[in-house]
Amino acid sequence: MNDQMMSFAASSARFLQEVTVDCCQQFYWMTIAAGIFGFLMACGIGANDVANAFATSVAAKSVSLKQAVIIASICEFGGAMLLGASVTETIKGKMIDTSIYADEPGVLMYGMLTSLVSASFILFVANYLALPVSTTHTIVGSIVGFSLAAKGFSSIVWKEIIKIIISWVASPLITGIAAAFFFWVTRRFILLSEAPYTRAVKLYPLIIFLAIGLDLFMVFYKAGKNNDQIKEWGYKFMVPAGFGISLFLAIIFQLFLSPRIQKRVDAKMERTEKEVDDAAHDRYEKAETGENGGEKKSATMKEILGEEDGEEGKTEEQIADDKAAVSRSERMKKSVSASFHKSMTKLGDATINRDIEAEAFRTSAKAKEMWEAGAEYDPRAEEMFSYLQVFTACLLSFAHGANDVANAIGPIAAVIAIYNTAEVSSKSAVPKWIIFLGGAGIVIGLFLYGYKLMISLGYKITKMSPSRGFCTELSASFVVVIASFIGIPISTTQCQVGGTIGVGLIGGEKGSRSANLNPWFVLKVFLGWVGTFLAVCVINAGVFAFAYYAPSAAGFA
């Protein structure tokens, strides 16, 4: 009797599994759609999160916009591919209880798909409005929205939502305090000293050891969340490795690089001064002579008139024969080449070749006022900080690629895992091609729209310089690591904003201290954090319910 019952139970289990698998197999289209919208989500992350990491470096002129896009692309893609998640959480942040979907894997598949659709839409809106938002909170809010529509309030882990609300205040506040302290120390002991450049050179090895050690530890810590090997090694590896490498770099700098960098700084300052003098001299000469071309025709005018050097001394018949000798294919090649070059030039002018400083000052009178009011420090000392600022931004970007790309690829991996196994699991395997897709999306998004967020965070909150930018990025790294230890939820974007506000408060003003900050823009950013979370939650609840509760079908039955 017992054997019969066991056989019946086994047959029933196989039947239910086959039914479930068949149920999931019909949703093959969801895997395709998830890949498309996951890629779009990654583009939104690149345009927002990644742009934030390099905004201060571009605004401080430590790197150009084009250089920032190239460096960030390499760091993000490298971080994603080298230290990216091989296994990721099915539900980012554990905001909902996945066990309630064990009998309805198709519902979870569809919910993850609509989460990507809604989150990518909200991110594109935020990028269009140039609002720095938390991409982690955006995808979490989207997932919460679908679960509310599918299973109600009981499916949400509300204590995790409260942590997010706390982070809206905690992230910028703690980082702002840290950045203000770091910049106060930097001003007090370096920038405002009698010999700021000499003091900066002397303290540089110590700064390298502390700053790069902290940043490397953050890279290992964030990568360890998704990398089993680093997680297994733990802090016994992270702390010695991070600060050991930074100590090595500090020694290398002191012994070999310090004289070379000082020569580069001195040469750059001399070159800058000469360019300023030459520009002033040229303007004076033009004003004196009234230089107006008239003696020579421009190359463009010669082309219009058909006057070319090689045609001088030729009859009209000879010129006509020469033109006829040019084959149609050669003319076509020249036309295609010219058209391609023109298209690439237009694309570059619309993305990485923009003068974002001029755009910021043209669109915001307050930004121009802040930059004119902000104090300036010794240019040679500032130039020394620019190297550290860029290196710190690279490490932040690398850590972001290693960890935060999961915001886009996590839902894709969940959809594909459910499709393949017909089961709901708290973890989902992440194939390399999905990580590649996420990394590529981040790079493309940064290339196309990254300049918008760089304008906002780099120019519209406070005046930026290499020393200010370095303190902002160092404080963000410091707070992310410390907050992770004590369990406070922290958003890297919100930390960057808080750090920028902090250095603005201690930034050194020529006029009143209030002229150093743009409080209305800061308020706009804060409301953007709250608004994006609530908006994506409501939007995705509606998108999910529209299909799930359609009159033509009872759920997915």
C-alpha positions in Angstrom: 0.0 0.0 0.0 2.8 2.4 1.0 4.6 1.6 -2.3 1.5 2.4 -4.3 1.1 5.7 -2.5 4.8 6.6 -3.0 4.5 5.8 -6.7 1.3 7.9 -7.0 3.0 10.8 -5.2 6.0 10.6 -7.5 3.8 10.5 -10.6 1.9 13.5 -9.3 5.1 15.4 -8.7 6.4 14.6 -12.2 3.0 15.7 -13.7 3.0 19.0 -11.8 6.6 19.7 -12.8 5.8 19.0 -16.5 2.8 21.3 -16.3 4.9 24.0 -14.7 7.7 23.7 -17.2 5.1 23.8 -20.1 3.6 26.9 -18.4 7.0 28.6 -18.4 8.0 27.5 -21.9 5.1 29.5 -23.4 6.7 32.6 -22.0 9.8 32.4 -24.2 9.0 35.9 -25.5 9.6 37.2 -21.9 13.3 36.2 -22.1 13.7 38.2 -25.3 11.8 41.2 -23.9 13.8 41.1 -20.6 17.1 41.2 -22.6 15.9 44.2 -24.5 14.6 46.2 -21.6 17.5 45.1 -19.4 19.9 46.6 -21.9 17.9 49.8 -21.9 18.0 49.7 -18.1 21.8 49.4 -18.3 21.9 52.4 -20.6 20.0 54.4 -18.0 22.4 53.3 -15.3 25.4 54.4 -17.5 23.9 57.8 -18.2 23.1 58.4 -14.5 25.2 56.5 -12.0 28.4 56.3 -14.0 28.2 59.9 -15.1 28.0 60.9 -11.4 31.3 59.2 -10.6 33.2 61.4 -13.1 31.1 64.6 -12.9 33.5 66.3 -10.4 36.6 65.2 -12.4 35.2 66.8 -15.6 34.0 69.9 -13.8 37.3 70.4 -12.2 39.0 70.0 -15.6 41.1 67.1 -14.3 39.9 65.3 -17.5 37.9 66.3 -20.5 34.4 65.0 -21.2 35.8 62.7 -23.9 38.5 61.4 -21.7 36.0 60.8 -18.9 33.7 58.8 -21.1 36.6 56.6 -22.4 38.1 56.0 -19.0 34.8 55.3 -17.3 33.8 52.9 -20.1 37.0 50.9 -19.6 36.6 50.8 -15.8 32.9 50.0 -15.8 33.2 47.3 -18.4 36.3 45.9 -16.8 34.7 45.8 -13.4 31.6 44.1 -14.7 33.5 41.4 -16.7 36.3 40.7 -14.2 34.5 41.0 -10.9 30.9 41.0 -11.9 28.3 38.7 -10.4 28.4 35.0 -11.4 25.4 34.6 -9.1 23.0 37.5 -8.2 20.0 38.0 -6.0 16.7 37.3 -7.8 15.1 40.1 -5.9 17.5 43.0 -5.4 17.5 44.1 -1.8 15.2 41.3 -0.5 12.2 43.7 -0.6 9.7 41.0 -1.3 9.2 37.4 -0.2 10.0 35.1 -3.2 8.5 32.0 -1.6 5.0 33.2 -2.3 5.7 32.8 -6.0 6.9 29.2 -5.7 3.7 27.9 -7.3 3.4 30.7 -9.8 6.9 31.1 -11.5 5.3 32.7 -14.5 3.9 35.5 -12.4 7.4 36.3 -11.1 8.8 36.2 -14.6 6.3 38.7 -15.8 6.8 40.9 -12.8 10.5 41.0 -13.3 9.9 41.9 -17.0 7.6 44.8 -16.2 10.0 45.9 -13.5 12.7 46.4 -16.1 10.2 48.2 -18.4 9.1 50.6 -15.8 12.5 51.2 -14.2 14.2 51.9 -17.6 11.4 54.3 -18.5 11.8 56.2 -15.2 15.6 56.3 -15.6 15.2 57.8 -19.1 12.9 60.5 -17.7 15.4 61.2 -14.9 18.2 61.5 -17.4 16.2 63.8 -19.7 15.5 66.0 -16.7 19.2 65.7 -15.6 18.3 64.4 -12.1 20.9 62.2 -10.3 18.8 59.3 -8.9 19.6 56.0 -7.2 19.3 53.3 -9.8 19.2 50.6 -7.1 16.2 52.3 -5.5 14.6 52.6 -8.9 14.7 48.9 -9.7 13.7 48.0 -6.1 10.7 50.4 -6.2 9.7 48.8 -9.5 9.8 45.3 -8.1 7.8 46.4 -5.0 5.2 47.9 -7.3 4.5 44.7 -9.2 4.4 42.6 -6.0 1.9 45.0 -4.4 -0.3 44.5 -7.5 0.2 40.7 -7.6 0.1 39.7 -3.9 -0.8 42.8 -1.9 0.9 44.5 1.1 1.7 41.3 2.9 4.2 40.4 0.2 6.4 43.4 1.0 9.2 43.3 3.6 8.4 46.8 5.0 11.4 47.1 7.3 13.6 47.1 4.2 11.5 49.9 2.7 12.0 51.9 5.9 15.7 51.5 5.4 15.5 53.0 2.0 13.5 56.0 3.3 16.2 56.5 6.0 18.9 56.4 3.3 17.4 59.4 1.6 18.6 61.4 4.5 21.4 59.3 5.9 23.4 58.9 2.7 23.9 62.6 1.8 24.1 63.8 5.5 26.8 61.4 6.6 28.8 61.9 3.3 28.4 65.6 3.5 29.8 65.7 7.0 32.8 63.5 6.0 33.5 65.6 2.8 33.3 68.8 4.8 35.8 67.4 7.3 38.2 66.1 4.6 38.1 69.4 2.7 38.5 71.5 5.9 41.7 69.5 6.7 42.9 69.8 3.1 42.4 73.6 3.2 43.8 74.1 6.6 47.0 72.1 6.2 47.7 72.3 2.5 45.8 74.8 0.4 46.0 77.7 2.9 49.5 77.1 4.0 52.4 79.4 3.1 53.7 76.9 0.5 50.7 74.9 -0.7 52.4 73.2 -3.6 55.4 72.1 -1.5 53.1 70.9 1.3 51.0 69.0 -1.2 54.1 67.2 -2.6 55.3 66.3 0.8 52.0 64.9 2.0 51.2 63.2 -1.3 52.5 59.7 -0.3 50.4 59.7 2.9 47.3 60.8 0.9 47.9 58.0 -1.6 48.2 55.4 1.1 45.0 56.4 2.9 42.9 57.3 -0.1 43.8 54.6 -2.5 43.8 52.0 0.3 40.3 52.9 1.3 39.1 52.9 -2.3 40.7 49.5 -3.1 39.1 48.1 0.0 35.7 49.4 -1.2 36.3 47.8 -4.6 37.0 44.4 -3.0 34.1 44.8 -0.6 31.5 45.6 -3.3 32.9 42.9 -5.6 32.8 40.4 -2.7 29.0 40.7 -2.5 28.7 38.8 -5.8 32.1 37.1 -6.1 32.3 33.9 -4.1 36.1 33.7 -4.0 36.6 37.2 -2.6 33.7 36.6 -0.2 35.4 33.4 1.0 38.7 35.3 1.6 36.8 37.9 3.6 38.3 40.9 5.4 41.6 39.0 6.0 42.2 39.5 2.3 40.4 42.8 1.6 42.2 45.0 4.2 45.8 43.8 3.7 45.4 43.7 -0.1 43.8 47.2 -0.3 46.2 49.0 2.0 49.2 46.8 0.9 48.7 47.9 -2.7 48.3 51.5 -1.7 51.5 51.4 0.4 53.4 50.0 -2.6 52.0 52.8 -4.8 52.9 55.4 -2.2 56.5 54.2 -2.1 56.7 54.0 -5.9 55.5 57.6 -6.1 58.0 58.9 -3.5 61.0 57.1 -5.1 60.2 57.4 -8.9 57.1 59.4 -9.8 57.3 62.5 -7.6 60.0 64.3 -9.6 58.4 63.4 -12.9 54.9 64.5 -11.9 56.3 67.8 -10.5 58.0 68.5 -13.8 54.7 67.8 -15.6 52.8 70.1 -13.3 55.4 72.9 -13.8 55.4 72.5 -17.5 51.6 72.5 -17.7 51.4 75.7 -15.6 54.0 77.4 -17.9 52.2 76.3 -21.0 48.9 77.6 -19.6 50.4 81.0 -18.8 52.0 81.2 -22.3 48.7 80.3 -23.9 46.9 83.1 -22.0 49.6 85.6 -22.9 49.6 84.6 -26.6 45.8 84.8 -26.7 45.9 88.3 -25.2 48.6 89.3 -27.7 46.6 88.0 -30.7 43.6 89.9 -29.6 45.6 93.1 -29.3 47.2 92.6 -32.8 43.8 92.0 -34.4 42.4 95.1 -32.8 45.3 97.1 -34.1 45.5 95.9 -37.7 41.8 95.1 -38.3 42.6 91.7 -39.7 40.0 90.7 -42.2 41.3 88.2 -44.7 40.6 90.1 -48.0 43.9 89.3 -49.6 43.4 85.5 -49.8 40.4 83.4 -50.6 39.7 80.7 -48.1 39.9 77.0 -49.1 36.1 76.8 -48.8 35.6 79.8 -51.2 38.1 78.2 -53.6 36.1 75.0 -53.6 32.8 77.0 -54.2 34.4 78.9 -57.1 36.1 75.7 -58.4 39.5 77.3 -58.1 42.1 74.6 -57.3 45.9 74.9 -57.4 46.2 72.0 -59.8 43.8 73.7 -62.3 45.9 76.9 -62.9 47.1 77.2 -66.4 44.6 74.7 -67.8 42.0 75.3 -70.5 38.3 74.6 -69.8 38.4 71.6 -72.0 41.3 70.1 -70.1 39.6 70.7 -66.8 36.4 69.0 -68.1 38.4 66.0 -69.3 40.1 65.7 -65.9 36.7 65.7 -64.2 35.3 63.1 -66.6 38.3 60.9 -65.9 37.2 60.5 -62.3 35.1 57.3 -62.2 31.7 57.1 -60.7 32.9 54.6 -58.1 35.6 57.0 -56.9 33.1 59.8 -56.6 30.8 57.5 -54.7 33.6 56.5 -52.3 34.4 60.1 -51.6 30.7 60.9 -51.1 30.2 58.0 -48.7 33.4 58.9 -46.8 32.4 62.5 -46.5 28.9 61.6 -45.4 30.2 59.2 -42.7 32.7 61.7 -41.4 30.0 64.3 -41.2 27.7 62.0 -39.3 30.4 61.0 -36.8 31.3 64.7 -36.3 27.6 65.5 -35.6 27.4 62.5 -33.2 30.6 63.6 -31.4 29.4 67.2 -31.1 26.1 66.0 -29.6 27.7 63.8 -27.0 31.4 63.8 -26.0 32.6 67.0 -27.7 30.2 69.3 -26.0 31.3 72.3 -24.0 29.3 71.4 -20.9 30.7 74.2 -18.8 29.3 76.8 -21.2 26.0 74.9 -21.3 25.8 74.8 -17.5 26.4 78.6 -17.2 24.1 79.3 -20.1 21.2 77.4 -18.6 21.8 78.3 -14.9 22.6 81.8 -13.8 23.0 80.5 -10.3 25.8 78.0 -11.4 27.7 80.9 -13.0 27.3 83.0 -9.8 28.6 80.1 -7.6 31.7 79.5 -9.8 32.5 83.2 -9.8 32.0 83.4 -6.0 34.0 80.3 -5.1 37.5 80.7 -3.8 40.5 79.6 -5.9 43.6 78.0 -4.6 47.2 77.6 -5.7 47.0 76.1 -9.3 50.0 73.9 -8.8 48.7 72.3 -5.6 45.3 71.8 -7.3 47.0 70.1 -10.3 48.6 67.6 -7.9 45.1 66.7 -6.6 43.8 66.2 -10.1 45.8 62.9 -10.5 44.4 61.5 -7.3 40.9 62.7 -8.2 40.9 60.8 -11.5 42.4 57.7 -10.0 39.8 57.7 -7.2 37.0 58.2 -9.8 38.4 55.2 -11.8 38.2 53.0 -8.7 34.7 54.1 -7.9 33.7 53.3 -11.5 35.4 49.9 -11.4 33.6 49.1 -8.1 30.3 50.2 -9.6 30.8 48.0 -12.6 31.6 45.0 -10.4 28.5 45.4 -8.2 25.8 47.8 -9.5 25.5 46.3 -13.0 23.4 43.7 -11.1 20.6 46.3 -11.0 20.1 45.7 -14.8 21.2 42.0 -15.2 19.6 40.7 -12.0 16.0 40.7 -13.4 17.2 39.3 -16.7 19.0 36.4 -15.0 15.9 35.8 -12.9 13.6 35.6 -15.9 16.0 33.2 -17.8 16.5 31.0 -14.7 12.8 30.6 -14.2 12.3 29.9 -17.9 15.0 27.2 -17.8 14.1 25.5 -14.5 10.4 26.5 -13.9 11.4 27.2 -10.3 11.8 30.2 -8.1 15.1 30.6 -6.4 16.6 33.3 -4.1 19.7 33.3 -6.3 20.1 33.2 -10.1 23.1 32.2 -12.2 24.4 34.9 -14.4 26.0 33.8 -17.7 28.9 35.9 -19.0 26.9 37.1 -22.0 24.3 38.8 -19.7 27.2 40.6 -17.9 28.5 41.6 -21.3 25.1 42.9 -22.3 24.8 45.0 -19.0 28.4 46.3 -19.4 27.8 47.3 -23.0 24.5 49.1 -22.1 26.2 51.1 -19.4 29.0 52.2 -21.8 26.5 53.2 -24.5 24.3 55.1 -22.1 27.2 57.0 -20.7 28.4 57.9 -24.2 25.0 59.2 -25.3 23.6 61.0 -22.3 26.3 61.0 -19.6 27.0 64.7 -20.2 23.6 65.7 -18.8 24.3 64.4 -15.3 27.8 65.7 -15.4 26.4 69.2 -15.9 24.0 68.7 -13.0 26.4 67.2 -10.4 29.5 68.9 -11.6 28.4 72.5 -12.1 24.9 73.2 -10.6 25.4 72.3 -6.9 28.7 74.1 -6.1 32.0 75.3 -7.6 34.3 72.3 -8.3 38.1 72.0 -8.3 40.5 69.0 -8.1 40.9 69.3 -4.4 37.1 69.6 -3.8 36.4 66.7 -6.2 39.0 64.5 -4.6 37.4 65.1 -1.1 34.0 64.4 -2.5 35.0 61.1 -4.0 37.0 60.1 -1.0 34.1 60.8 1.4 31.8 58.7 -0.8 34.1 55.7 -0.7 34.6 56.1 3.0 30.9 56.3 3.8 30.0 53.4 1.5 32.5 51.2 3.3 31.6 52.3 6.9 27.8 52.2 6.3 28.1 48.7 4.9 29.8 47.6 8.1 27.1 49.0 10.4 24.2 48.0 8.2 22.9 51.4 7.0 21.6 51.3 3.4 23.6 53.7 1.3 23.3 54.8 -2.3 26.5 55.8 -4.1 24.7 58.5 -6.1 23.3 60.0 -3.0 26.7 59.9 -1.3 28.2 61.8 -4.3 25.5 64.5 -4.0 26.0 64.7 -0.2 29.8 65.0 -0.6 29.4 67.8 -3.2 27.2 69.7 -0.8 29.7 69.2 2.0 32.7 70.7 0.1 30.4 73.5 -1.0 29.7 74.4 2.6 33.5 74.5 3.4 34.4 75.6 -0.1 35.9 79.0 0.8 33.9 81.9 -0.5 34.7 85.3 -1.8 31.3 86.7 -0.8 28.7 85.2 1.4 28.7 81.4 2.2 25.2 81.0 0.8 26.6 82.0 -2.6 28.6 78.7 -2.7 25.5 76.4 -2.9 22.4 76.1 -5.0 19.8 75.1 -2.4 16.9 75.0 -4.9 18.7 72.5 -7.1 19.6 70.4 -4.0 15.9 70.4 -3.1 15.0 69.4 -6.6 17.4 66.4 -6.4 16.1 65.3 -3.0 12.5 65.4 -4.3 13.7 63.5 -7.3 14.9 60.6 -5.1 11.6 60.4 -3.4 9.6 61.0 -6.5 11.3 58.4 -8.7 10.8 55.6 -6.0 7.1 56.4 -5.6 6.5 57.0 -9.3 8.2 53.8 -10.5 6.3 51.8 -7.8 2.9 53.2 -8.9 3.7 52.9 -12.7 4.9 49.3 -12.5 1.9 48.3 -10.4 -0.3 49.6 -13.1 1.7 48.1 -16.0 1.7 44.7 -14.3 -2.0 44.8 -13.3 -3.0 45.8 -16.8 -2.1 42.4 -18.3 -2.3 40.2 -15.2 -5.9 41.2 -14.4 -7.0 41.4 -18.0 -10.7 40.3 -18.4 -9.7 37.8 -21.0 -7.7 35.7 -18.7 -7.6 34.8 -15.0 -4.0 35.7 -14.3 -1.7 33.4 -16.3 -4.0 30.4 -16.2 
